[in-house]
Amino acid sequence: MKLTRRVFFSSGHRYWIPAKSEEENRALFSRWASPYNHGHNYTLEVTVEGDVDAVTGMVVNIKDIDEVLQRTIVDKFDGKSINDEVDYFQTHSSSTENLLLYFGQVLTGSSTLPKEVTLTKLKLEETPLLYTELTLKPERKMTLTRVYEFAASHRLHCPGLSDAKNLELFGKCNNPAGHGHNYLLEVSVEGTPDAQTGMMADIGAIDAKVNELVVDRYDHKNFNVDIEEFEGRPTTSEVIAQEIFERLKTNLPAKLHRIRLHETARNIFEVEA
């Protein structure tokens, strides 16, 4: 059984190495380079697994998890300047990747999490548009996810089926004039953080490629009429998600791990490498 507990903390940090020149820092950290702090309201999700106790009916007492997270993470980071007030980050970049690696070390150390559970995954959201995940079991993997939005319209219609069959299959989504969605697209890459920057990939370079190949291409377009790769194909979100994955998988500055396409708040489609 897995259990996930969420905690929150607000911290300031900066991407800047004092021993390097301004030119060197900007080459390393791009537009995020600054000798001054900026801040985030971080959300940390901690996932553990274990057996359900026959007496208590719990995997672990959540109060015990909370005590550990409060003592080792929230108290240490909330309202603090990470680069200045947490010793480890005086010599390491305060990227989300490095933060998760640090949290993983702390929480798997001695005398931290209750012995009846094992830490399996950590997720740190820096903003609603950027989060990093560190999976520890069954295999170790780190992914970075960027979130995008575009608005587009489509009509669900299979050219190989009769009008009556299309109407039966798709109902009001077969409306000849089409309908639209505000799509959310999550693009996740995997890799290993760079020793200097603490980042596994250049976020600006990822943004540029996703915008070029997907967001700018699809935004305020009709999939059935305006986008040539969907000509003669049903424009279901399954097909759109597969096409987005294929367009991105060899064109990003890091290995593509997964894309998730949110058609509505209730319909989410995922393609994973």
Secondary structure, DSSP 4 states (H G I P E B T S, - for coil): -EEEEEEEEEEEE-B--TTS-HHHHHHHHGGGB-SS-EEEEEEEEEEEE-PPPTTT--SS-HHHHHHHHIIIIIHHHTTEEHHHHSGGGGSS---HHHHHHHHHHHHTSTTSS-TT-EEEEEEEEEETTEEEEEE-SSS-EEEEEEEEEEEEEE----TTS-HHHHHHHHGGGG-TT-EEEEEEEEEEEE----TTT--SS-HHHHHHHHIIIIIHHHTTEEHHHH-GGGTTS---HHHHHHHHHHHHTTTSSSEEEEEEEESSSS-EEEEE-
